[in-house]
Amino acid sequence: MQGLRTCQIRFACVAVAMAADMLANTRVGFIGAGQMAEAIARGLDKAGVVPANKMCASDVNVGRMKVFESLGTSVCSSNTKLAETSNVLILAVKPQVAEKVVTDMKPSLSKDHLLVSIAAGIPISKLQDWAGEARIVRVMPNVACMVGETAAGMSLGKTATPADSDLVTTMFESVGKIHVVDEKLLNAVTGVRYTCSLASTLTRITKIVFCILLIDLEHTQVHFCAHVFQI
């Protein structure tokens, strides 16, 4: 038992070292500079995971760009420029414009890019078609991201690597909790994400039981719901 525990500790240390090495070479680009993107950027910088000077943002809204500049991040005049300066791209635009935004970027994307989508309702298969060779990870954070208490679900695309999973986990743990879930459950996560604002209408126990019975969640997903509703 002691030997197993020692191996687990060594494995954890190696994982931390690998994550630190990846982060040292990570430049994050935000495609869209809305409030959720801002919350993630603030969390990354505050936690020391990715400093502001290694982040960049692009948005059609000049006011939002100024907000990001005030954080100490760079701003790019186009998403193409963003892809040239960043190896991790966070897709933080409204779902209805996501296809045009990503397909316009496709010539600038390669297998060296990790595209992390937080756009609700867009499956990995579509993202992969739009983004070409880029590696895809879908993440569904919730509004508590804005106060550093998110409970996020994450699903990996076919070409995403374990290292990508570790990197995204480290990034989003700067704004709360994140769990890997089957993509088919991400829609449920999205529902929880937007149902949180209705918390005053149901007791916490009722909500968690509803989630478990309706979606047949496994252990990690139950933990996710418990974190969302603070049970």
Rosetta silent file (secondary structure, phi, psi, omega in degrees, C-alpha in Angstrom):
SEQUENCE: MQGLRTCQIRFACVAVAMAADMLANTRVGFIGAGQMAEAIARGLDKAGVVPANKMCASDVNVGRMKVFESLGTSVCSSNTKLAETSNVLILAVKPQVAEKVVTDMKPSLSKDHLLVSIAAGIPISKLQDWAGEARIVRVMPNVACMVGETAAGMSLGKTATPADSDLVTTMFESVGKIHVVDEKLLNAVTGVRYTCSLASTLTRITKIVFCILLIDLEHTQVHFCAHVFQI
SCORE:     score description
SCORE:     0.000 S_00000001
   1 L     0.000  -41.954  179.213    0.000    0.000    0.000 S_00000001
   2 H   -63.340  -39.075  178.996    2.842    2.359    0.891 S_00000001
   3 H   -63.825  -39.664  178.282    4.506    1.578   -2.443 S_00000001
   4 H   -63.775  -42.692  179.657    1.295    2.387   -4.313 S_00000001
   5 H   -62.596  -40.593  178.708    0.978    5.668   -2.449 S_00000001
   6 H   -62.630  -42.957  178.828    4.573    6.556   -3.325 S_00000001
   7 H   -62.345  -40.102  179.815    3.923    5.831   -7.011 S_00000001
   8 H   -64.072  -40.962  179.427    0.813    8.012   -6.922 S_00000001
   9 H   -65.262  -43.814  179.176    2.760   10.892   -5.408 S_00000001
  10 H   -62.327  -42.049  179.479    5.529   10.546   -7.995 S_00000001
  11 H   -62.141  -42.202  179.782    2.970   10.435  -10.806 S_00000001
  12 H   -63.642  -40.279  179.235    1.291   13.575   -9.462 S_00000001
  13 H   -64.304  -41.921  178.030    4.638   15.370   -9.257 S_00000001
  14 H   -62.877  -42.907 -179.744    5.463   14.418  -12.847 S_00000001
  15 H   -62.228  -42.144  178.665    2.031   15.628  -13.996 S_00000001
  16 H   -63.255  -43.261  179.814    2.525   18.959  -12.215 S_00000001
  17 H   -62.778  -41.613  179.612    5.976   19.361  -13.774 S_00000001
  18 H   -65.823  -41.034  178.820    4.618   18.587  -17.246 S_00000001
  19 H   -63.289  -41.231  179.102    1.765   21.052  -16.786 S_00000001
  20 H   -62.927  -39.754  179.135    4.216   23.744  -15.671 S_00000001
  21 H   -65.085  -42.709  178.579    6.354   23.092  -18.748 S_00000001
  22 H   -63.183  -43.305 -177.914    3.321   23.347  -21.043 S_00000001
  23 H   -64.782  -31.697  179.281    2.169   26.555  -19.401 S_00000001
  24 H   -62.137  -27.581 -178.373    5.589   28.104  -19.873 S_00000001
  25 L  -106.283   13.604 -175.879    5.080   27.816  -23.627 S_00000001
  26 L   -96.088  130.033  170.912    1.393   28.729  -23.662 S_00000001
  27 L  -122.877  121.213 -172.774    0.058   31.894  -25.218 S_00000001
  28 E   -99.971  129.252  176.121   -3.696   32.248  -24.890 S_00000001
  29 E  -115.636  129.759  179.329   -5.833   34.046  -27.447 S_00000001
  30 E   -98.691  115.282  175.169   -9.460   34.949  -26.747 S_00000001
  31 E   -88.872   94.645 -170.350  -11.711   34.896  -29.800 S_00000001
  32 L   105.017  130.589 -173.884  -14.332   37.190  -28.361 S_00000001
  33 L  -122.204   42.075  179.081  -13.759   39.407  -25.342 S_00000001
  34 L   -75.215 -169.543 -174.481  -17.076   39.222  -23.508 S_00000001
  35 H   -67.051  -36.564  178.782  -17.641   38.899  -19.784 S_00000001
  36 H   -66.799  -43.225  177.058  -16.998   35.147  -19.637 S_00000001
  37 H   -61.274  -41.757  178.453  -13.715   35.574  -21.518 S_00000001
  38 H   -60.874  -43.059 -179.950  -12.798   38.418  -19.174 S_00000001
  39 H   -61.685  -41.716  179.100  -13.511   36.256  -16.125 S_00000001
  40 H   -65.975  -44.241  179.862  -11.272   33.486  -17.461 S_00000001
  41 H   -61.055  -44.871  178.822   -8.499   35.942  -18.311 S_00000001
  42 H   -61.502  -42.512 -179.649   -8.649   37.512  -14.858 S_00000001
  43 H   -63.873  -44.044  179.405   -8.579   34.082  -13.231 S_00000001
  44 H   -60.528  -43.136 -178.395   -5.605   32.895  -15.264 S_00000001
  45 H   -70.891  -45.765 -178.125   -3.628   36.022  -14.426 S_00000001
  46 H   -61.723  -38.727 -178.937   -4.589   36.154  -10.740 S_00000001
  47 L   -79.955   -7.845 -178.348   -3.688   32.489  -10.225 S_00000001
  48 L    74.488   16.171 -179.244   -0.380   32.939  -12.034 S_00000001
  49 L   -75.453  -50.476  173.138   -1.340   30.211  -14.510 S_00000001
  50 L  -136.065  115.734 -178.779   -0.980   32.427  -17.572 S_00000001
  51 L   -68.387  155.626 -176.755    0.148   36.028  -16.994 S_00000001
  52 H   -56.235  -34.599 -177.744   -1.731   38.844  -18.693 S_00000001
  53 H   -74.669   -0.913  174.478    1.220   39.639  -20.940 S_00000001
  54 H  -112.258   19.140  176.504    0.937   36.154  -22.478 S_00000001
  55 E  -122.439  153.586  178.877   -2.707   36.649  -23.409 S_00000001
  56 E  -144.148  155.701 -179.062   -4.309   38.407  -26.349 S_00000001
  57 E  -140.573  152.813  176.623   -7.900   39.126  -27.366 S_00000001
  58 E  -136.755  133.720 -179.197   -9.863   39.990  -30.474 S_00000001
  59 L  -159.748  149.174  178.362  -13.401   41.374  -30.578 S_00000001
  60 L   -76.170  -17.171 -179.504  -15.525   43.586  -32.827 S_00000001
  61 L   -88.210  110.194 -177.136  -16.574   45.559  -29.746 S_00000001
  62 H   -61.549  -37.002  179.612  -13.978   48.273  -29.147 S_00000001
  63 H   -60.684  -41.655  178.778  -15.186   48.779  -25.591 S_00000001
  64 H   -67.874  -34.113  177.528  -14.520   45.153  -24.707 S_00000001
  65 H   -63.986  -38.752  179.276  -11.057   45.392  -26.248 S_00000001
  66 H   -65.353  -35.365  176.524  -10.304   48.342  -23.970 S_00000001
  67 H   -60.765  -44.942  179.866  -11.359   46.251  -20.973 S_00000001
  68 H   -66.621  -37.675  176.372   -8.823   43.591  -21.935 S_00000001
  69 H   -61.175  -36.783  179.888   -6.133   46.216  -22.478 S_00000001
  70 H   -66.909  -20.644  177.370   -6.798   47.459  -18.940 S_00000001
  71 L   -80.783  -12.477 -177.441   -6.000   43.943  -17.701 S_00000001
  72 L    98.198    7.092  178.385   -2.554   44.161  -19.288 S_00000001
  73 L   -89.071  161.786  173.996   -3.305   41.843  -22.200 S_00000001
  74 E   -83.149  161.370  172.892   -2.573   42.557  -25.838 S_00000001
  75 E  -126.111  147.256 -178.557   -5.342   43.057  -28.384 S_00000001
  76 L  -114.103  146.754 -178.172   -5.321   41.920  -32.001 S_00000001
  77 L   -76.468  -15.970  179.920   -6.888   43.636  -34.972 S_00000001
  78 L  -154.029  161.489  177.284   -8.143   40.330  -36.389 S_00000001
  79 H   -68.915  -27.982  176.536   -8.667   36.693  -35.459 S_00000001
  80 H   -63.189  -45.292  176.927   -6.044   35.748  -38.038 S_00000001
  81 H   -62.279  -36.698  179.419   -3.462   37.808  -36.157 S_00000001
  82 H   -61.269  -42.738  179.523   -4.658   36.181  -32.959 S_00000001
  83 H   -65.907  -29.769 -179.810   -3.943   32.726  -34.390 S_00000001
  84 H   -72.349  -27.046 -174.875   -0.461   33.852  -35.390 S_00000001
  85 H  -105.910   -6.087 -174.894    0.423   34.904  -31.845 S_00000001
  86 L  -128.159  143.993  174.670   -1.405   32.243  -29.778 S_00000001
  87 L  -106.567  -11.848  171.563   -1.216   28.455  -29.531 S_00000001
  88 E  -121.073  119.287 -177.118   -4.273   28.089  -27.279 S_00000001
  89 E  -113.810  126.658  178.612   -7.397   29.770  -28.618 S_00000001
  90 E  -103.642  113.215 -179.630  -10.531   30.167  -26.510 S_00000001
  91 E   -81.685  105.320 -173.773  -13.650   30.481  -28.646 S_00000001
  92 L  -125.750   43.106  178.394  -15.854   32.801  -26.604 S_00000001
  93 L  -104.971  169.702  176.894  -18.292   34.167  -29.182 S_00000001
  94 L   -66.856  141.424 -175.971  -22.058   33.771  -29.439 S_00000001
  95 H   -53.754  -34.598 -175.869  -23.034   30.383  -30.930 S_00000001
  96 H   -69.812  -17.038  178.290  -24.833   31.958  -33.885 S_00000001
  97 H  -110.038   -1.354 -174.012  -21.639   33.567  -35.199 S_00000001
  98 H   -61.052  -42.727 -177.147  -19.217   30.781  -34.265 S_00000001
  99 H   -59.776  -48.671 -179.525  -19.274   29.008  -37.646 S_00000001
 100 H   -63.704  -42.666 -179.013  -18.329   32.101  -39.626 S_00000001
 101 H   -60.126  -47.956 -175.924  -15.697   33.140  -37.101 S_00000001
 102 H   -73.668  -42.066 -179.582  -13.961   29.747  -37.055 S_00000001
 103 H   -64.985  -34.050  175.775  -14.229   28.990  -40.789 S_00000001
 104 H   -65.049  -29.015  179.988  -12.747   32.407  -41.563 S_00000001
 105 H   -85.481  -15.706 -170.403   -9.818   31.455  -39.318 S_00000001
 106 H   -48.034  -44.356  179.357   -9.405   27.951  -40.754 S_00000001
 107 H   -61.217  -21.349 -177.896   -6.515   28.819  -43.128 S_00000001
 108 H   -94.759   -5.268 -177.155   -4.587   30.153  -40.118 S_00000001
 109 L   -98.273  146.012  179.878   -5.191   27.113  -37.904 S_00000001
 110 L  -141.479 -179.528  178.199   -2.964   24.037  -37.717 S_00000001
 111 L   -65.881  -12.636  177.723   -2.386   20.947  -35.599 S_00000001
 112 L   -82.626   -6.511  178.955   -0.241   23.158  -33.375 S_00000001
 113 L   -98.513  137.441  170.723   -3.339   25.073  -32.242 S_00000001
 114 E  -106.794  117.426  179.474   -5.591   23.971  -29.408 S_00000001
 115 E  -101.453  115.620 -179.902   -9.090   25.409  -29.846 S_00000001
 116 E  -105.689  110.892 -177.307  -11.066   25.496  -26.602 S_00000001
 117 E   -96.419  127.960  171.396  -14.721   26.269  -27.264 S_00000001
 118 L  -112.235   14.502  177.875  -16.972   27.666  -24.548 S_00000001
 119 L   -77.266  123.325 -173.694  -19.726   28.406  -27.092 S_00000001
 120 L   -68.116  139.708  168.798  -22.875   26.599  -25.951 S_00000001
 121 L    81.763    2.074 -178.163  -24.513   23.890  -28.017 S_00000001
 122 L  -102.406  114.501 -176.353  -21.897   23.413  -30.741 S_00000001
 123 L   -69.428  157.334  179.858  -20.691   19.784  -30.958 S_00000001
 124 H   -58.056  -38.214 -178.545  -17.059   18.843  -31.372 S_00000001
 125 H   -57.905  -41.701  178.155  -17.775   17.322  -34.803 S_00000001
 126 H   -69.758  -44.203  178.938  -18.868   20.704  -36.166 S_00000001
 127 H   -57.537  -40.952 -179.672  -16.011   22.542  -34.511 S_00000001
 128 H   -65.556  -41.236  176.803  -13.565   20.078  -36.074 S_00000001
 129 H   -60.943  -43.262 -177.671  -15.060   20.586  -39.539 S_00000001
 130 H   -70.764  -36.603 -170.508  -14.809   24.337  -39.185 S_00000001
 131 H   -95.230   -6.417  178.426  -11.319   24.397  -37.638 S_00000001
 132 L    68.802 -120.493 -172.688   -9.553   21.819  -39.816 S_00000001
 133 L   -82.748   -9.915 -177.849   -6.417   20.408  -38.195 S_00000001
 134 L   -60.720  144.323  175.620   -6.701   22.269  -34.883 S_00000001
 135 E   -77.965  141.078 -172.155   -7.148   20.109  -31.780 S_00000001
 136 E  -117.880  136.020  169.115  -10.542   20.627  -30.142 S_00000001
 137 E  -133.870  130.721  174.470  -11.703   20.722  -26.533 S_00000001
 138 E   -99.893  133.287  177.032  -15.233   21.739  -25.525 S_00000001
 139 E  -130.364  134.180  175.172  -15.714   23.335  -22.130 S_00000001
 140 E  -116.216   90.958  173.748  -18.986   24.412  -20.550 S_00000001
 141 L   -79.034  171.141  173.855  -18.289   26.767  -17.642 S_00000001
 142 L  -118.645  177.459 -172.470  -21.132   28.392  -15.727 S_00000001
 143 H   -62.934  -20.802  178.479  -21.794   31.962  -14.677 S_00000001
 144 H   -66.044   -9.190  174.063  -20.000   31.422  -11.354 S_00000001
 145 H   -53.699  -32.752 -175.054  -16.832   31.648  -13.444 S_00000001
 146 H   -70.364  -14.978  176.294  -17.119   35.396  -12.924 S_00000001
 147 H  -120.728   19.746  176.280  -16.470   34.995   -9.202 S_00000001
 148 L    73.264   22.439 -176.911  -13.933   32.176   -9.485 S_00000001
 149 L  -128.344   35.365 -178.131  -16.401   29.429   -8.530 S_00000001
 150 E   -67.031  156.825  169.013  -17.264   27.785  -11.847 S_00000001
 151 E  -127.868  102.302 -170.330  -18.248   24.143  -12.179 S_00000001
 152 E  -109.874  148.410  171.076  -17.308   23.223  -15.731 S_00000001
 153 E  -105.075  146.578 -177.663  -17.669   20.145  -17.893 S_00000001
 154 E  -135.281  135.115  174.578  -15.003   19.287  -20.474 S_00000001
 155 E  -129.194  141.870 -175.413  -15.007   16.948  -23.485 S_00000001
 156 E  -100.811  140.283  171.963  -12.035   16.176  -25.723 S_00000001
 157 L   -73.679  170.054 -174.627  -11.978   15.995  -29.510 S_00000001
 158 L   -62.551  -31.767 -177.517  -10.473   12.969  -31.247 S_00000001
 159 L   -97.387   -2.147  176.452   -7.088   14.606  -31.807 S_00000001
 160 L   -69.767  143.856 -174.041   -6.857   16.263  -28.388 S_00000001
 161 L  -104.357  164.595  173.066   -4.127   14.737  -26.237 S_00000001
 162 H   -56.067  -34.231  177.776   -3.857   13.899  -22.525 S_00000001
 163 H   -65.096  -37.093  176.210   -1.509   16.881  -22.307 S_00000001
 164 H   -62.718  -42.776  178.698   -4.268   19.080  -23.738 S_00000001
 165 H   -60.101  -44.930  179.550   -6.635   17.756  -21.082 S_00000001
 166 H   -63.129  -41.647 -178.391   -4.122   18.540  -18.330 S_00000001
 167 H   -64.438  -48.295 -179.251   -3.513   22.017  -19.721 S_00000001
 168 H   -64.564  -38.962  177.133   -7.204   22.920  -19.989 S_00000001
 169 H   -59.551  -47.787  179.682   -7.839   21.484  -16.526 S_00000001
 170 H   -60.738  -41.721 -179.441   -5.072   23.628  -15.042 S_00000001
 171 H   -63.233  -48.343 -174.319   -6.385   26.709  -16.827 S_00000001
 172 H   -80.102  -16.951  172.950   -9.999   26.338  -15.733 S_00000001
 173 H   -69.760  -11.616  175.219   -9.112   25.366  -12.179 S_00000001
 174 H   -74.825  -13.283  178.199   -8.005   28.985  -11.879 S_00000001
 175 H  -125.091   17.842  177.520  -11.709   29.913  -11.978 S_00000001
 176 E   142.969 -137.086 -178.268  -13.242   26.940  -10.153 S_00000001
 177 E  -115.937  150.830  177.125  -13.698   23.214  -10.789 S_00000001
 178 E  -144.646  140.284 -179.915  -13.668   21.231  -14.040 S_00000001
 179 E  -132.500  141.776  173.694  -14.473   17.596  -14.803 S_00000001
 180 E   -75.863  129.119  178.211  -14.098   15.502  -17.961 S_00000001
 181 L  -134.096  158.417  173.176  -17.520   14.277  -19.105 S_00000001
 182 L   -62.542  141.160 -175.531  -18.894   12.457  -22.128 S_00000001
 183 H   -58.497  -31.378 -178.947  -19.904   15.014  -24.741 S_00000001
 184 H   -63.299  -19.788  177.991  -23.503   13.798  -24.692 S_00000001
 185 H   -89.333   -8.943 -178.198  -23.690   15.091  -21.114 S_00000001
 186 H   -65.723  -31.634  176.068  -22.442   18.562  -22.011 S_00000001
 187 H   -62.765  -36.669  176.145  -25.942   19.620  -23.028 S_00000001
 188 H   -65.642  -40.238  177.505  -27.036   18.687  -19.525 S_00000001
 189 H   -61.381  -41.273  178.381  -24.151   20.729  -18.161 S_00000001
 190 H   -61.284  -40.023  178.256  -25.316   23.625  -20.325 S_00000001
 191 H   -62.647  -43.522  176.979  -28.785   23.259  -18.853 S_00000001
 192 H   -62.342  -39.036 -179.009  -27.383   23.359  -15.345 S_00000001
 193 H   -55.827  -44.797 -176.834  -25.295   26.365  -16.380 S_00000001
 194 H   -90.848  -14.169  178.483  -28.357   28.411  -17.260 S_00000001
 195 H   -81.514  -17.178 -177.098  -30.645   26.932  -14.612 S_00000001
 196 H   -55.262  -33.714 -178.120  -28.405   28.227  -11.829 S_00000001
 197 H   -67.593  -12.603  179.805  -30.142   31.618  -12.014 S_00000001
 198 H   -95.814   15.831 -172.556  -33.376   29.882  -10.952 S_00000001
 199 H   -55.188  -33.713 -176.071  -31.868   28.713   -7.682 S_00000001
 200 H   -70.060  -13.573 -175.420  -34.350   30.654   -5.576 S_00000001
 201 H   -91.569  -13.563 -178.996  -37.286   28.714   -7.026 S_00000001
 202 L  -134.421  151.146  174.058  -36.200   25.238   -5.932 S_00000001
 203 L   -73.055  156.840  179.806  -34.542   23.806   -2.892 S_00000001
 204 H   -60.937  -41.756 -179.113  -31.003   22.577   -3.348 S_00000001
 205 H   -62.700  -43.465  179.714  -31.991   19.007   -2.600 S_00000001
 206 H   -59.536  -43.020 -177.203  -34.788   19.036   -5.192 S_00000001
 207 H   -65.949  -44.550 -176.959  -32.431   20.314   -7.880 S_00000001
 208 H   -68.425  -39.030  177.263  -29.697   17.785   -7.282 S_00000001
 209 H   -64.286  -40.675  178.427  -32.149   14.870   -7.175 S_00000001
 210 H   -59.365  -45.941 -179.466  -33.738   16.116  -10.392 S_00000001
 211 H   -61.689  -45.914 -176.945  -30.369   16.209  -12.133 S_00000001
 212 H   -64.189  -45.888 -176.814  -29.391   12.721  -10.994 S_00000001
 213 H   -70.087  -40.043 -174.913  -32.693   11.086  -11.929 S_00000001
 214 H   -74.000  -38.738 -170.529  -33.141   12.843  -15.249 S_00000001
 215 H  -106.043  -10.308 -179.222  -29.645   12.514  -16.621 S_00000001
 216 L    56.734   54.742 -175.166  -28.401    9.348  -14.864 S_00000001
 217 L   -73.051  149.192  174.163  -25.159   11.019  -13.889 S_00000001
 218 L   -88.941 -175.954 -171.917  -22.036    9.161  -12.832 S_00000001
 219 H   -56.528  -49.658 -176.147  -19.865   10.033   -9.847 S_00000001
 220 H   -65.226  -34.007  179.313  -17.932   12.937  -11.385 S_00000001
 221 H   -72.584  -35.384  174.948  -21.102   14.472  -12.782 S_00000001
 222 H   -61.489  -42.400  177.774  -22.829   14.177   -9.392 S_00000001
 223 H   -60.780  -39.909  178.543  -19.830   15.994   -7.900 S_00000001
 224 H   -58.719  -50.599 -179.342  -20.234   18.650  -10.594 S_00000001
 225 H   -62.857  -39.764  179.196  -23.897   19.241   -9.696 S_00000001
 226 H   -61.297  -38.256  178.929  -23.074   19.287   -6.003 S_00000001
 227 H   -67.882  -42.865 -179.905  -20.483   21.995   -6.646 S_00000001
 228 H   -58.079  -47.279 -174.058  -22.926   24.043   -8.731 S_00000001
 229 H   -95.133    3.037  175.345  -25.627   23.951   -6.080 S_00000001
 230 L    53.568   49.974  178.892  -23.194   23.998   -3.123 S_00000001
 231 L   -93.681    0.000    0.000  -24.744   20.974   -1.448 S_00000001
